[in-house]
């Protein structure tokens, strides 16, 4: 399922933003010239820390905020002066925003009734949708009688029943506990594939974005830092911010000696990227890409380090290493001790660390 | 609170003695008289006054709602919320009677309104005494009792529901109707009750601005306790009025179900 959905769908953009700018109270810049295109049928995530502008972007798509400059197109249509109730989108709000005085059925039926569809048709579509999100038995309940996960399903059904061109989701799983969140992540992906509706998904949870998205954008201070496939962003971050925000990263400064060699505090390192000799660069390497060993392996980019701290997380061991004045973090999978090549290291032990050139990524210069 | 009410309940089953004393034996005569069942035959005088009073209170409540609801919204969404709220409660800082007399000054033959009309070259109007003056002053008096609870409800409105409704295709009016109005309903119910019940028993305003020509059930009761000194009949009339209010509340609570009861208290 994952490989299938990861293929970026072809077709015209479902959402297109060009140089969108939004300033609040004439001083707080929420969006600073954002351009992006979301393809039809795509699961697209906007990821970033709070205050990065991702929610503002979503609200602009929903029509709840008006951009100060730039162009917004949804399904090819210019959204200038189009109010929320005339847009081909629906929103799943952060705190669900269910109507407290209506039961689940009426909440889900709301959008169809606003379109004045015949009641028989409303009933049929609402029932089918409740079935799809597996809450058919809750139709007569009021929102206050539901659990967080059930409310989330109602909010989802209420939006999806209108068959929007684009579904906007604002941290929909933010208020749920971890286990339920994982469950609903899978459920959301299933629904998205089944209904083939474009999802624009706002989250600050990097793992959630990596798991669910076809493509994603990392945002910071009202700008997009990088857009791409999840594995692109994780494996090939282009900025130190992306490297650090998506998981953990070892950042190493250095000055290029040759097109493929760079002088760093760890000594000269080989890289795959083409560098300009004499220029300064910032390199990133993921903790799980570091190779530890007791004896030198003879490969390139091998340095000596000392184990300063060990964090046991269950699935992996995290080693905090001192290499000269640099601190490196290395993860090793907590495999069976009898497995060949598996080693555990002790506090204070001297180890060899290899930084494979193909995993050293230039994130700044 | 209970003792005077109990005293009145007892009094309503007694009779008027010499010099306005209360004497036995217990009787239903006061109640029968109120409902027009006298020895001389059916006389609906008091029932008509009661009907007129209910009509009066309904109209006052409706006007207060039409004025007060938007006003409460405007205040809640204004930048100068505190100052405006202060203006709403400011009248409470002056004596009620003085405020009613002020309306006489405004409405009387050579009053403020007619002076203004004169300046425009228009003929003076007879605004005092009149039903118009009584309505105006009553609405003015009870407006804050509606504005304050509605204001509180508006302050607590979850506006994301308004956004959600619009997101689902409701235009601004329908979104208000389905997503905002229901949220303010508890405030509206509280405000309506706070206006309707005292308006139903109004006597000072109708007495002063109606100059004896506007008779409401409140005036009848007050006269029994004052001028006529028939406390027994006055108590009976007061209890009929109270019964009517309680009946109304009970009907409302029953229709709204348990939720309605929650809202009442």
Interface residues (C-beta under 8 A of the other chain):
Chain A: X62 X63 X64 X83 X84 X85 X89 X90 X91 X93 X95 X97 X98 X99 X100 X101 X110 X111 X114 X115 X158 X159 X162
Chain B: X158 X160 X161 X163 X164 X165 X166 X167 X168 X169 X170 X171 X174 X175 X178 X179 X182 X183
